[in-house]
Amino acid sequence: MTGKGQSGGDIGFIGCGVLTEAVVRGIRARFSRPVIRLSPRSEAVSRRLAGEFPDVIREASNEDVVRRSQIVFLAIRPDQLEQALAGLTFREDQTVVSFVATAPVARIAALVAPAHRICRVTPLPGIARCKGPVILFPALPEIEALFQDLGDLIVARSEDEIRDLGSASGMMSQFFMLQQAMAVWLETRGVAPDAASLYVRSMLAMLGETALESPGVGFNALVDGHETPGGLNEHVRQSLAQAGVFDAYATALDSVTDIKL
């Protein structure tokens, strides 16, 4: 589809990669409107989304996205931010939402002036299914309304808090390594691979749902509720604690804040 004219409620994305695709799919899972306007890169993702959804439009340029959108999302690598925004003309009445993890609001504001309604949002891939946490700072009513039903919305109190919450997302890939280690161990004991995989996936999904559905219950209480004195769970937890596994989690997360993306 080709975009023409300007729509006051349209939203646009500068940068069209994996994260943009997930957010667009989440939005369309909840809302049939507004019109969504995509920058032409990545070509494969922008063409796929425009071909799948009737009101998702692949624009010819980033300038077209900015000109025709009321809310503009920045889904750009930190090292490409200045280059991608150079020459783009933002309006004072626009809202700009940044997915750029390492760029503070003040840096974005300098690049998109005279637009001044600016916030940062940190979604995760599960937003495509309206699952998982979505971090917002600072709170803007129109952005809260957009993301409220796309996952568990968390409004951070400061940029330090959005940084630290975002750093915890560094635990995602190791979660699957944990699943793999459990499944491989079961296979070495003679369990069929399909059965091992399903058991591990189902059990850990159950535990995640238990925690999510028990917001008033502390994690220590959940630990107590899932082990008995001298039982399997207590034994495994104590073995991992003695091996320093849980301390290693904190050390790894501390190191994330030193990474320059």
C-alpha positions in Angstrom: 0.0 0.0 0.0 1.1 3.6 -0.6 0.4 6.4 1.9 -1.2 9.6 0.8 -2.1 12.7 2.9 -1.8 13.2 6.6 -4.0 11.5 9.3 -4.0 13.1 12.7 -4.2 9.9 14.6 -1.8 7.8 12.6 1.2 6.2 14.2 4.5 5.6 12.4 7.7 3.6 12.9 11.2 4.7 11.9 13.0 1.4 11.6 11.1 -1.8 10.8 12.9 -4.8 12.3 12.0 -7.6 14.6 10.8 -5.4 17.5 8.7 -3.2 15.3 7.0 -6.2 13.8 6.2 -7.6 17.3 4.7 -4.2 18.4 2.7 -3.8 15.2 1.3 -7.4 15.6 0.4 -6.6 19.2 -1.4 -3.4 18.3 -3.3 -5.1 15.6 -4.3 -7.9 17.9 -6.1 -5.3 20.1 -7.0 -2.5 17.8 -8.1 -2.2 14.2 -7.2 1.5 14.1 -5.2 3.7 13.9 -3.4 3.5 10.6 0.2 2.3 11.0 2.9 3.7 8.8 6.2 1.9 8.3 9.5 3.1 7.1 10.7 1.1 4.1 13.5 -0.7 5.9 13.7 -3.5 6.6 12.1 -4.2 3.3 11.1 -7.8 4.1 9.4 -6.9 7.3 7.7 -3.8 6.1 6.3 -5.5 3.0 5.2 -8.5 5.0 3.2 -6.4 7.5 1.7 -4.1 4.8 0.6 -7.2 2.9 -1.0 -8.8 5.9 -2.8 -5.9 7.4 -5.0 -3.5 5.3 -4.3 -0.4 7.4 -0.5 -0.9 7.7 1.2 1.2 5.1 4.7 0.9 3.8 5.9 4.5 3.1 8.5 5.4 0.6 10.8 7.2 3.1 11.3 8.0 6.8 10.3 11.6 6.0 6.9 10.4 4.8 6.4 8.4 8.0 7.1 11.5 10.1 5.0 13.8 8.0 1.9 11.6 8.1 2.0 10.4 11.7 0.9 11.9 15.0 2.9 9.4 17.1 6.3 8.5 15.8 8.2 5.4 17.2 12.0 5.3 16.9 13.1 1.7 16.5 16.7 2.4 15.5 20.1 1.1 16.7 21.7 3.5 19.1 24.7 4.0 16.8 22.5 4.9 13.9 20.2 7.3 15.7 21.6 10.6 14.6 22.1 9.4 11.0 18.5 8.1 10.7 16.9 11.3 12.1 19.1 13.7 10.2 17.0 15.9 7.9 13.6 14.7 9.3 11.2 17.5 10.2 9.2 16.8 13.3 6.2 18.9 14.5 5.5 20.5 17.8 2.2 18.6 18.2 3.7 15.1 17.7 4.5 12.5 20.3 7.8 10.7 19.9 8.4 7.2 21.4 11.9 5.8 21.6 12.7 2.1 21.7 16.4 3.0 21.8 17.6 1.4 25.1 20.7 3.5 25.7 19.3 6.9 24.6 17.9 9.2 27.4 14.9 11.4 26.8 17.1 14.5 26.6 19.1 13.0 23.7 16.0 12.2 21.8 14.5 15.6 22.5 17.5 17.3 21.0 17.1 15.3 17.8 13.3 15.7 17.3 12.7 19.3 18.3 10.3 21.1 18.2 8.4 17.9 19.2 8.5 17.8 23.0 6.1 15.0 24.1 8.8 12.3 24.3 9.0 9.0 26.1 10.9 5.8 26.2 9.2 2.4 25.9 10.9 -1.0 26.3 8.8 -3.8 24.9 9.8 -7.5 24.6 9.1 -9.9 21.7 6.1 -11.4 23.5 4.2 -8.2 22.9 3.2 -9.7 19.5 1.0 -12.0 21.6 0.1 -9.2 24.1 2.3 -11.0 26.7 5.1 -9.8 28.9 6.2 -6.6 30.5 6.2 -3.2 28.7 8.2 -0.4 30.4 7.3 3.2 29.9 9.0 6.5 31.0 7.8 9.1 31.5 4.0 8.5 31.6 2.2 10.0 28.6 -1.6 9.3 28.6 -1.8 8.5 24.9 1.0 6.0 25.1 -0.3 4.4 28.3 -3.7 3.9 26.5 -1.9 2.3 23.5 0.2 -0.2 25.5 -2.2 -0.8 28.4 -3.6 -4.0 26.9 -0.5 -5.1 25.0 1.1 -6.7 28.1 1.8 -5.9 31.7 2.5 -2.1 31.6 5.1 -0.8 34.1 5.5 3.0 34.4 9.1 3.5 35.6 9.8 6.3 38.1 13.1 7.4 36.5 15.4 6.7 33.6 17.7 4.8 36.0 14.7 2.5 36.8 13.9 1.9 33.1 17.5 1.1 32.5 17.6 -1.4 35.4 14.3 -3.0 34.5 15.5 -3.3 30.9 18.8 -4.8 32.0 16.8 -7.7 33.5 15.7 -8.7 30.0 19.2 -10.0 29.6 18.0 -13.1 31.4 15.8 -14.2 28.5 18.2 -16.4 26.5 19.6 -18.1 29.6 16.0 -19.2 30.4 16.0 -21.3 27.3 19.4 -22.7 28.1 18.0 -23.8 31.5 15.2 -25.5 29.6 17.7 -27.2 27.3 19.8 -28.4 30.2 16.8 -29.9 31.9 15.6 -31.6 28.7 19.0 -32.9 27.8 19.4 -34.4 31.3 16.1 -36.2 31.0 17.1 -37.6 27.6 20.4 -38.9 29.1 18.2 -40.8 31.6 16.3 -42.4 28.7 13.3 -40.1 28.4 12.0 -39.7 24.9 13.1 -36.2 23.5 9.5 -35.2 22.7 8.3 -36.1 26.2 11.3 -34.4 27.8 10.8 -31.2 25.9 7.1 -31.0 26.6 7.5 -31.7 30.3 10.1 -29.0 30.7 8.2 -26.4 28.7 4.9 -27.2 30.4 6.3 -27.1 33.9 8.2 -23.9 33.6 5.2 -22.2 31.9 3.0 -23.4 34.8 5.4 -21.8 37.3 5.6 -18.6 35.4 1.8 -18.4 35.3 1.7 -19.1 39.1 4.0 -16.2 39.8 2.1 -13.8 37.5 -1.2 -14.7 38.9 0.0 -14.2 42.5 1.1 -10.6 42.6 0.6 -10.2 46.3 2.8 -13.3 47.1 6.5 -12.7 47.7 9.0 -14.9 45.9 10.2 -16.4 49.1 6.7 -17.5 49.9 6.5 -19.1 46.4 9.7 -20.9 47.1 8.3 -22.2 50.4 5.1 -23.2 48.6 6.9 -25.3 46.1 9.2 -27.4 48.3 9.0 -29.6 51.3 11.7 -30.1 53.9 14.1 -32.8 52.6 12.3 -32.9 49.3 13.5 -32.7 45.7 13.0 -29.0 45.3 14.8 -28.1 48.5 17.7 -30.3 47.6 18.1 -28.9 44.0 17.7 -25.2 45.3 20.3 -25.7 48.0 22.7 -27.4 45.6 22.4 -24.5 43.2 22.9 -22.0 46.0 26.0 -23.7 47.2 27.4 -23.7 43.7 26.9 -19.9 43.6 24.3 -20.0 40.8 22.0 -17.4 42.2 24.9 -15.0 43.1 26.1 -15.4 39.6 22.8 -14.1 38.3 23.3 -10.8 40.2 26.9 -10.5 39.0 25.8 -11.1 35.4 23.1 -8.5 35.7 25.5 -6.0 37.2 27.7 -6.4 34.2 24.9 -5.6 31.8 24.9 -1.9 32.8 28.4 -1.6 31.5 27.5 -2.8 28.0 27.5 -0.1 25.3 25.0 -1.1 22.6 
